[in-house]
Amino acid sequence: MYGRIKHHLKHNLWNSNNTILFVGYQAPGTLGRKIVEGAKKVKIFGEEIAVNAKIEYIEGYSGHADQEWLLNFIYSFINKPKQIILVHGEREAQNELKEKIQEEAKIPVTIPKYGEIYNVENEKVSFDGRLELESIKRIRRVEIVNKVKMLKDEMNDMEEILKTDILTEEVKDDEINSITLKLKEIEKLIVSIIE
């Protein structure tokens, strides 16, 4: 979740008069997933927040309802696919969908592992091996750079949120002190990564 969303959650989760509606997939380990799974308290911007709001969830992709939709999509083809490669979703959901497709639509399904290469040519899918270790290392390095960009975007969001909140007189001194300490912790972490 991005800063603006976290900001709204921080200011609304604690209130039992509020309803928070999650639409779509919440990845494992994310704040959204913790809330949807019933966490009573969560940490947002380093602060522990009680989850008192009513939590509602509209299931999105990778859920059982969407498995039926995906099967209907497969059946809608005049010429059924010869092979399906599943690359989206959690492994457990992928395996369930693979079994359903193979049993009901009678189409072979492949779930590639990280780094595997497949060739799709003339309606045939063939395994061409795995990426070399150096290529996998390169991809992971690019992922790190992309993650840093995402964090930078979240920091920009946080800056805008803090400008709005801190420059009002409603913010108490102890909140300002708490934010200052948290920012010092973030700064130390960033410096330790760069060193």
matplotlib code that plots the C-alpha trace (Angstrom):
import matplotlib.pyplot as plt

x = [0.0, 1.2, 1.6, -1.7, -3.7, -1.7, -2.4, -6.2, -6.0, -4.0, -6.7, -9.7, -8.9, -9.2, -12.8, -15.5, -17.9, -15.9, -16.0, -12.9, -13.6, -10.7, -11.2, -9.1, -6.1, -4.0, -0.6, 0.9, 2.8, 1.2, -0.7, -3.9, -3.6, -3.0, -6.1, -8.3, -7.2, -8.4, -5.4, -6.5, -3.5, -1.2, 1.8, 1.5, 4.4, 5.9, 2.8, 0.6, -3.0, -6.0, -8.3, -11.7, -13.3, -15.6, -13.5, -15.2, -13.5, -14.6, -12.5, -10.4, -8.2, -6.8, -10.0, -12.3, -15.0, -12.4, -11.4, -14.9, -14.7, -11.3, -12.7, -15.6, -13.1, -11.2, -14.5, -15.4, -12.7, -13.9, -10.5, -9.5, -5.9, -3.5, -1.5, -1.9, 1.0, -0.1, 2.2, -0.1, -1.2, 0.1, 1.4, -1.5, -4.1, -2.2, -2.1, -5.9, -6.6, -4.2, -6.0, -9.4, -8.3, -6.8, -9.7, -12.6, -11.1, -8.7, -5.9, -2.3, -1.2, 2.4, 3.4, 6.9, 9.4, 11.4, 14.0, 12.6, 12.5, 9.7, 9.5, 6.0, 6.0, 3.5, 1.0, 3.6, 5.2, 8.6, 10.9, 14.2, 16.0, 16.7, 18.2, 21.9, 22.7, 24.2, 21.0, 19.0, 21.4, 20.9, 17.1, 17.3, 19.5, 17.0, 14.2, 16.2, 16.5, 12.7, 12.0, 14.1, 12.1, 8.8, 10.1, 11.1, 7.6, 6.2, 8.5, 7.2, 3.7, 4.6, 6.2, 3.0, 0.9, 3.3, 3.2, -0.5, -0.6, 2.4, 1.8, -1.5, -1.7, -3.8, -0.7, 0.5, 4.2, 4.5, 3.3, 6.0, 8.6, 7.5, 7.7, 11.1, 12.4, 11.0, 12.6, 15.9, 15.5, 14.7, 17.7, 20.0, 18.7, 19.3, 22.8, 23.5, 22.4, 24.5, 27.7]
y = [0.0, 3.5, 6.3, 8.0, 4.8, 4.1, 7.7, 7.1, 3.8, 5.3, 8.0, 5.7, 2.1, 2.9, 4.3, 1.7, 3.9, 3.4, 0.6, -0.1, -1.9, -3.8, -4.6, -7.2, -9.3, -8.6, -10.2, -12.2, -10.1, -6.9, -4.5, -5.1, -8.9, -8.6, -6.4, -8.6, -11.7, -10.1, -8.5, -6.6, -4.1, -3.1, -0.9, 2.1, 4.5, 2.8, 3.5, 0.7, 1.3, -0.6, -2.2, -1.2, -0.3, -2.9, -4.6, -5.7, -7.5, -8.0, -10.8, -10.1, -12.1, -15.4, -16.2, -19.1, -16.9, -15.8, -19.4, -20.0, -16.8, -17.8, -21.3, -19.5, -17.4, -20.5, -22.1, -18.9, -19.6, -21.1, -22.8, -23.8, -23.1, -26.0, -25.1, -22.6, -21.1, -19.7, -16.9, -14.9, -15.6, -17.5, -21.0, -22.7, -20.8, -21.6, -25.3, -25.3, -23.5, -25.8, -28.9, -27.4, -26.5, -29.9, -31.8, -29.7, -28.2, -31.0, -28.5, -29.0, -26.3, -25.2, -23.2, -21.9, -21.6, -18.4, -18.2, -20.8, -20.1, -21.3, -21.0, -20.5, -21.2, -22.5, -23.4, -25.4, -24.7, -26.0, -25.7, -24.1, -24.2, -21.8, -18.4, -18.4, -17.5, -14.2, -13.3, -14.1, -11.9, -9.1, -9.3, -9.3, -6.2, -4.4, -5.4, -3.7, -0.5, -0.7, -1.2, 1.8, 3.9, 2.7, 3.6, 7.0, 7.5, 6.5, 9.0, 11.7, 10.7, 10.8, 14.2, 15.6, 14.0, 15.3, 18.8, 18.8, 17.3, 18.9, 22.4, 22.5, 23.5, 20.4, 18.1, 17.7, 18.1, 14.4, 13.4, 15.7, 14.1, 10.6, 11.4, 13.0, 9.8, 7.6, 9.7, 9.4, 5.6, 5.6, 7.9, 5.5, 2.5, 4.3, 5.2, 1.7, 0.3, 2.8, 2.3]
z = [0.0, -0.8, 1.7, 0.9, 1.6, 4.7, 5.9, 5.4, 7.3, 10.1, 10.6, 10.1, 11.3, 15.0, 14.6, 15.1, 13.2, 10.0, 7.4, 5.4, 2.1, 0.4, -3.2, -4.8, -4.0, -0.9, -1.1, 1.8, 4.3, 3.3, 5.6, 3.6, 4.0, 7.8, 8.1, 5.9, 7.9, 11.2, 12.8, 15.9, 15.7, 12.9, 12.5, 10.2, 9.8, 12.9, 15.0, 16.4, 15.4, 16.7, 14.1, 15.3, 12.0, 10.3, 7.6, 4.3, 1.4, -2.2, -3.5, -6.6, -8.9, -7.8, -5.7, -6.3, -7.9, -10.4, -11.1, -12.5, -14.5, -15.9, -16.8, -18.6, -20.4, -21.6, -22.8, -24.7, -27.3, -30.5, -30.8, -27.3, -26.3, -26.7, -23.6, -20.7, -18.7, -15.3, -14.1, -11.8, -8.2, -5.2, -5.8, -3.9, -6.0, -9.2, -8.4, -7.7, -10.9, -12.8, -11.6, -12.5, -16.0, -16.6, -15.2, -16.6, -19.9, -20.6, -21.4, -20.2, -17.8, -16.9, -13.8, -14.4, -11.6, -11.2, -13.9, -16.2, -19.9, -22.2, -26.0, -27.5, -31.2, -33.7, -30.9, -29.1, -25.7, -24.9, -21.9, -23.0, -19.7, -16.9, -16.9, -16.0, -12.5, -13.7, -15.4, -12.2, -10.2, -12.7, -12.5, -8.7, -8.9, -11.1, -8.7, -5.9, -8.0, -8.7, -5.0, -4.1, -6.6, -5.1, -1.6, -2.9, -4.2, -0.8, 0.8, -1.5, -0.5, 3.2, 2.7, 1.3, 4.1, 6.8, 5.3, 5.5, 9.1, 10.7, 9.5, 11.2, 14.9, 15.7, 15.9, 19.4, 20.4, 21.4, 17.9, 16.4, 18.7, 17.7, 14.0, 14.4, 16.2, 13.5, 10.7, 12.5, 12.5, 8.8, 8.1, 10.1, 8.1, 4.8, 5.8, 6.9, 3.5, 1.5, 3.6]

ax = plt.figure().add_subplot(projection="3d")
ax.plot(x, y, z, "-o")
ax.set_aspect("equal")
plt.show()
